[in-house]
Amino acid sequence: MIEHLVKKTVFSLYILVFFSCVSTGLFARDINLDGIYINPESPYYHTLLEKKLEAYQVAHSQFVDRDVIFACWGDGFTVLYVKEFPRINVVYSYNRTSRRHQELFRTTGTITAFKNSASGTYLFMKRLLAGSSLIPRGETIVLSVTSRSVMTLESTYPFIDFSLAPGGDTLLYETKDGIAEYAPDTGRSELLIRRQAYAGIVRSGEPAIAAVSPNRKKHIIVSGSGGSYRSVISVAGASWELPGLTSASELFWVDNTILVYRVGDAGNYSVNLYNTATRKSSEILKNSLNTNILFSVYPRIISFLKDQVIQVYDVRKQNIIMTGLEGEDVSFSPDGNRFVSIYLKKLFITGISMVKRSNIELMKTANEIAVLYQNLLDSGKNLNNEYSREYIRRKISVYRAMPE
């Protein structure tokens, strides 16, 4: 029993080191965990990757491009994404009906965040640039998709330190006076939340990031890094901390009352809903290596990962769909009919109706993947480290949980 607990703790610590790198932008978001735990020279390794790509074919997904590190919807027909080349990044638009690609922007540096405004008019990117010292400097880039103009907001913090305001095309970021709202169309900033309202939670050297409810009557502000955060929720003059929060970027208002957020320790994350009226939380996913929570506002769909497998939660119906597909950066089109995802730096568009319609075939593929993992585990060979067995057991479990 003690040995099991020690192993579990060590496994969590190993995952912590890995995901600390991810959370600080040292890796692209699309992470191939198989490559960390399984020797790439193993015949099982390549067969597993091929089977997971085959699952996208089974779901009749539309392949968009390769070498993609970020993606989002511009509108119901257009996908915007960042493609990584040596020493340069290119932002493209892709029309899913005409299947045409169009280059929009080129930028240097390392991109660590990529978000679009509610209307799709503006793109907001965080990038790292080499400075005079060993520490890179950060910049927030505002790109106008319509005019192709580029604006730069100076920032001393190297990673994401902004959020999107609800409903419009504005950006929320911290100034010395508090949280300000920046409007790209006018170039003006307006103070929204004074620093005194959240000064007690600010971590030294860490930014404060705000999330504002759709009606703008409530907000939560978070400060911290590396899974250690403090927060304050403000509602009608009252304020309190959101318990257990472990991410500033995986935090969204689902409506004017409910928040979705990440809790838990590294390698053992959960997805929770929090009701600000009752101050109670409920769990919709538990025990995942990572979650990568995103909320698609118009269709009101929450996407997240169970050990890298894409899960979809429909807020209106309050049900979860397990897709059987692996990937990250999952977001839905405004009508909720399709989602984009990135797997092995390949960008796909998948219809949720096709996932449901192909359930039997996807179940078969999931079972084949589980068998491959089981055979690899039984062989005891080509395991990269002492944590590989635990990782493989979790993968077997998630694929065997594919519902009929």
VOGU-3710 file (C-alpha; in Angstrom, 3 decimals, decimal comma):
1> miehlvkktv> 0,000/0,000/0,000  2,773/2,426/0,973  4,722/1,548/-2,177  1,596/2,253/-4,283  1,171/5,673/-2,669  4,824/6,512/-3,201  4,597/5,484/-6,859  1,458/7,602/-7,296  3,174/10,599/-5,692  6,281/10,221/-7,844
11> fslyilvffs> 4,137/9,841/-10,967  2,317/13,059/-10,056  5,627/14,844/-9,509  6,871/13,701/-12,897  3,692/14,971/-14,540  4,064/18,221/-12,575  7,496/18,874/-14,068  6,162/18,153/-17,556  3,025/20,258/-17,288  4,879/23,111/-15,605
21> cvstglfard> 6,820/23,371/-18,859  3,581/23,336/-20,820  1,876/25,956/-18,653  4,770/28,364/-19,102  4,730/28,060/-22,866  7,863/25,999/-23,346  5,960/23,549/-25,538  3,368/23,968/-28,241  -0,104/23,138/-26,968  -0,426/19,977/-29,043
31> inldgiyinp> 1,376/17,474/-26,824  2,170/13,910/-27,845  2,251/12,158/-24,480  2,903/8,797/-26,144  6,280/10,167/-27,215  7,173/10,848/-23,581  6,232/7,471/-22,141  6,759/5,084/-25,087  9,987/4,521/-27,014  9,413/5,856/-30,569
41> espyyhtlle> 11,366/2,856/-31,887  8,643/0,543/-30,623  6,360/-0,842/-33,372  3,442/-0,180/-31,013  4,278/3,528/-30,906  3,763/4,192/-34,605  0,753/1,880/-34,816  -0,895/3,789/-31,959  -0,376/7,138/-33,675  -1,716/5,756/-36,944
51> kkleayqvah> -4,802/4,335/-35,213  -5,530/7,667/-33,549  -5,290/9,445/-36,904  -7,485/6,707/-38,363  -10,144/7,649/-35,803  -10,406/11,071/-37,484  -11,031/9,304/-40,794  -13,702/7,155/-39,162  -15,391/10,352/-37,912  -15,215/11,791/-41,475
61> sqfvdrdvif> -13,166/14,747/-40,236  -11,920/17,388/-42,644  -8,123/17,765/-42,683  -7,060/21,426/-42,812  -3,262/21,682/-42,475  -0,159/20,374/-40,703  2,452/22,004/-38,405  -0,381/23,873/-36,660  0,097/25,073/-33,071  -3,106/27,089/-32,411
71> acwgdgftvl> -6,550/27,334/-34,002  -9,970/28,919/-33,451  -13,147/29,795/-35,357  -13,371/33,144/-37,136  -17,034/32,563/-37,996  -19,194/29,578/-38,925  -17,317/29,009/-42,174  -13,783/30,202/-41,417  -11,085/28,745/-39,200  -8,116/30,878/-38,140
81> yvkefprinv> -4,888/29,150/-37,196  -1,150/29,564/-36,610  1,245/27,437/-38,632  4,795/27,079/-37,374  7,756/27,319/-39,756  11,477/27,561/-38,919  12,049/31,065/-37,469  8,581/32,329/-38,440  4,886/31,823/-37,685  2,148/32,365/-40,261
91> vysynrtsrr> -1,506/33,075/-39,450  -3,932/31,613/-41,994  -7,658/31,608/-42,576  -9,356/28,521/-44,000  -12,821/28,409/-45,538  -14,343/25,010/-44,802  -16,750/25,116/-47,782  -14,347/26,288/-50,502  -11,388/24,565/-48,769  -9,207/27,548/-49,570
101> hqelfrttgt> -6,348/28,804/-47,402  -5,389/32,464/-47,177  -2,309/33,903/-45,502  -3,134/36,780/-43,160  -0,033/37,618/-41,127  3,569/36,635/-40,517  5,280/37,043/-37,185  8,527/36,021/-35,527  9,053/34,827/-31,972  7,444/32,006/-30,035
111> itafknsasg> 3,652/32,113/-29,872  2,329/31,134/-26,429  -1,339/32,181/-26,707  -3,851/32,724/-29,518  -7,418/33,967/-29,002  -10,045/35,669/-31,119  -12,639/38,306/-30,277  -16,348/37,492/-30,100  -17,006/38,783/-33,627  -13,876/37,232/-35,112
121> tylfmkrlla> -12,656/40,690/-36,164  -9,539/40,665/-33,997  -6,927/38,091/-33,054  -4,930/38,423/-29,847  -1,559/36,676/-29,616  1,080/36,466/-26,950  4,611/35,992/-28,220  8,095/35,715/-26,770  10,979/37,611/-28,322  14,675/37,269/-27,596
131> gssliprget> 15,835/40,184/-25,483  19,242/41,599/-24,652  19,386/39,350/-21,584  18,805/35,610/-21,346  15,185/36,233/-20,336  12,842/36,686/-23,333  10,402/39,576/-23,325  6,705/39,253/-23,940  4,399/41,152/-26,263  0,662/41,082/-26,833
141> ivlsvtsrsv> -0,115/41,400/-30,533  -3,526/42,599/-31,741  -4,289/41,641/-35,345  -7,230/43,026/-37,312  -8,490/40,301/-39,647  -10,414/42,811/-41,795  -7,857/45,621/-42,185  -4,766/43,406/-41,716  -3,357/45,976/-39,292  -1,097/45,012/-36,383
151> mtlestypfi> -0,955/46,677/-32,968  1,427/45,867/-30,121  0,721/46,131/-26,402  3,879/46,167/-24,322  4,015/43,653/-21,499  6,819/42,684/-19,161  5,294/39,251/-18,488  6,463/36,599/-20,985  3,294/34,471/-21,020  -0,450/35,002/-21,242
161> dfslapggdt> -1,571/37,898/-19,053  -4,833/38,965/-20,679  -8,393/37,745/-21,165  -11,297/38,615/-23,443  -14,162/40,871/-22,423  -17,642/39,369/-22,875  -19,629/40,018/-26,024  -17,392/42,414/-27,905  -13,967/42,866/-29,432  -12,170/44,190/-26,364
171> llyetkdgia> -9,284/42,888/-24,283  -8,854/42,843/-20,496  -5,368/43,340/-19,074  -3,729/44,623/-15,919  -2,243/48,093/-15,494  -0,688/49,679/-12,406  -4,140/51,018/-11,480  -6,090/47,798/-12,009  -7,829/45,809/-14,738  -8,345/47,857/-17,898
181> eyapdtgrse> -10,413/47,202/-21,013  -8,667/47,888/-24,314  -10,690/48,601/-27,464  -8,641/47,909/-30,631  -10,975/49,906/-32,886  -10,278/53,133/-30,967  -6,920/52,264/-29,392  -8,207/53,445/-26,014  -8,145/51,794/-22,602  -10,641/52,301/-19,784
191> llirrqayag> -10,150/51,248/-16,166  -12,694/48,555/-15,321  -11,681/47,193/-11,891  -9,509/49,136/-9,462  -6,470/47,361/-8,035  -7,667/47,899/-4,465  -10,503/45,436/-5,146  -8,103/42,510/-5,574  -4,748/43,663/-4,129  -4,891/40,966/-1,448
201> ivrsgepaia> -4,563/38,081/-3,928  -1,783/39,437/-6,146  1,355/37,302/-6,264  4,652/39,143/-6,627  5,766/39,196/-10,250  2,574/37,482/-11,447  -0,194/39,203/-13,427  -3,815/39,411/-12,348  -6,214/38,048/-14,975  -9,935/38,860/-14,965
211> avspnrkkhi> -12,979/36,962/-16,208  -16,178/39,007/-16,428  -19,701/37,562/-16,583  -21,775/38,120/-19,768  -23,939/40,793/-18,091  -20,786/42,426/-16,637  -22,259/42,412/-13,123  -19,887/39,774/-11,732  -16,213/39,035/-12,110  -13,433/36,808/-10,861
221> ivsgsggsyr> -9,779/37,836/-10,733  -6,960/35,291/-10,511  -3,246/35,680/-9,796  -0,518/33,050/-9,640  1,311/30,472/-11,757  2,372/26,824/-11,903  -0,891/25,506/-10,456  -0,728/27,766/-7,379  -3,341/30,508/-7,633  -5,380/32,856/-5,504
231> svisvagasw> -8,666/34,316/-6,642  -11,480/36,640/-5,671  -15,072/36,520/-6,938  -17,048/39,770/-6,731  -20,853/39,642/-6,801  -23,174/42,481/-5,735  -20,708/43,940/-3,252  -19,722/40,586/-1,740  -16,378/38,921/-2,436  -14,886/35,496/-1,721
241> elpgltsase> -12,307/33,041/-3,047  -13,061/30,237/-5,510  -11,783/27,101/-3,722  -9,414/24,721/-5,476  -8,769/26,753/-8,631  -5,507/25,685/-10,345  -5,540/27,557/-13,671  -6,151/31,131/-14,766  -6,570/30,259/-18,445  -8,957/27,297/-17,960
251> lfwvdntilv> -11,654/29,463/-16,366  -14,845/30,685/-18,061  -18,270/32,093/-17,254  -20,818/29,655/-18,704  -23,628/32,128/-17,975  -24,196/34,925/-15,468  -24,115/32,491/-12,544  -21,980/29,448/-13,422  -18,197/29,194/-13,796  -16,307/26,259/-15,307
261> yrvgdagnys> -12,768/25,813/-14,008  -9,935/23,371/-13,376  -9,083/21,895/-9,984  -6,685/19,224/-8,749  -3,006/18,389/-8,808  -0,782/17,801/-11,818  -1,689/14,556/-13,554  -4,894/14,356/-11,513  -6,998/17,271/-12,738  -10,775/17,642/-12,632
271> vnlyntatrk> -13,303/19,908/-14,355  -15,792/21,607/-12,041  -18,827/23,837/-12,387  -19,272/26,487/-9,681  -22,586/28,183/-8,902  -21,947/31,702/-7,612  -25,520/31,934/-6,282  -25,291/28,850/-4,051  -21,474/28,888/-3,727  -21,418/25,166/-4,457
281> sseilknsln> -19,419/23,223/-7,025  -20,126/20,047/-8,991  -17,669/17,800/-10,815  -18,181/16,890/-14,475  -14,786/15,210/-15,014  -12,246/13,757/-12,607  -8,716/12,353/-12,684  -7,278/13,523/-16,001  -3,644/14,029/-17,006  -4,654/17,396/-18,422
291> tnilfsvypr> -7,945/19,120/-19,190  -7,390/21,934/-21,741  -10,816/23,437/-20,916  -12,354/25,740/-23,522  -15,844/27,259/-23,613  -17,510/28,053/-26,935  -19,821/30,954/-26,106  -22,485/30,899/-28,828  -23,370/27,173/-28,758  -22,669/27,038/-24,990
301> iisflkdqvi> -20,463/23,967/-25,230  -17,580/23,125/-22,891  -14,761/21,023/-24,322  -12,074/19,316/-22,253  -9,817/16,264/-22,236  -9,890/12,987/-20,361  -6,297/11,757/-20,605  -5,992/13,464/-24,024  -9,322/12,125/-25,376  -11,760/14,908/-26,345
311> qvydvrkqni> -14,923/15,222/-24,233  -17,815/17,561/-25,002  -20,270/18,924/-22,409  -23,488/20,495/-23,680  -24,503/23,076/-21,072  -28,137/23,155/-22,225  -28,597/19,364/-22,181  -26,132/18,774/-19,328  -24,671/15,675/-20,966  -21,158/14,576/-21,966
321> imtglegedv> -20,120/13,116/-25,307  -16,875/11,140/-25,459  -15,631/11,550/-29,025  -12,966/8,838/-29,114  -10,613/11,366/-30,738  -7,399/12,705/-29,248  -6,496/16,366/-29,707  -6,227/19,810/-28,155  -7,453/23,397/-28,675  -10,995/22,122/-29,196
331> sfspdgnrfv> -13,509/24,858/-29,968  -16,937/24,835/-31,615  -18,373/26,791/-34,521  -21,048/29,365/-33,570  -23,846/26,958/-34,542  -22,314/24,178/-32,438  -22,285/21,706/-35,329  -18,517/21,392/-35,806  -15,347/21,605/-33,779  -11,681/22,157/-34,571
341> siylkklfit> -8,928/20,156/-32,895  -5,180/19,659/-33,253  -3,532/16,249/-33,054  0,170/15,676/-33,857  0,178/19,301/-35,102  -2,473/18,377/-37,689  -5,607/20,532/-37,744  -9,021/18,920/-38,273  -12,650/20,032/-38,511  -15,109/17,430/-37,228
351> gismvkrsni> -18,911/17,420/-37,297  -20,400/16,459/-33,943  -23,263/14,709/-35,765  -20,719/12,526/-37,581  -19,116/11,600/-34,249  -22,509/10,404/-33,018  -23,330/8,657/-36,293  -19,930/6,918/-36,377  -20,112/5,784/-32,761  -19,986/2,042/-33,519
361> elmktaneia> -16,942/2,434/-35,785  -15,262/4,770/-33,279  -15,908/2,218/-30,522  -14,186/-0,417/-32,626  -11,178/1,848/-33,197  -11,061/2,707/-29,480  -11,032/-0,989/-28,610  -8,180/-1,602/-31,068  -6,201/1,228/-29,454  -6,857/-0,212/-25,977
371> vlyqnlldsg> -5,625/-3,638/-27,158  -2,429/-2,080/-28,536  -1,765/-0,367/-25,205  -2,487/-3,622/-23,345  -0,105/-5,594/-25,564  2,571/-2,967/-25,030  2,045/-3,133/-21,273  2,175/-6,934/-21,262  5,399/-6,959/-23,284  7,167/-4,810/-20,704
381> knlnneysre> 9,394/-3,439/-23,465  9,960/-0,031/-25,081  8,829/1,903/-22,018  10,647/5,208/-21,703  10,620/5,543/-17,920  9,278/4,125/-14,671  6,055/6,123/-15,016  5,159/4,593/-18,379  3,158/1,704/-16,927  0,844/4,033/-15,004
391> yirrkisvyr> 0,368/6,195/-18,086  -0,478/3,179/-20,276  -2,968/1,850/-17,711  -4,772/5,187/-17,793  -4,895/5,140/-21,578  -6,335/1,613/-21,559  -8,981/2,724/-19,071  -10,097/5,793/-21,031  -10,393/3,920/-24,330  -12,284/1,038/-22,737
401> ampe> -14,729/3,573/-21,303  -15,934/4,525/-24,798  -19,752/4,300/-24,477  -21,917/2,157/-26,730
//
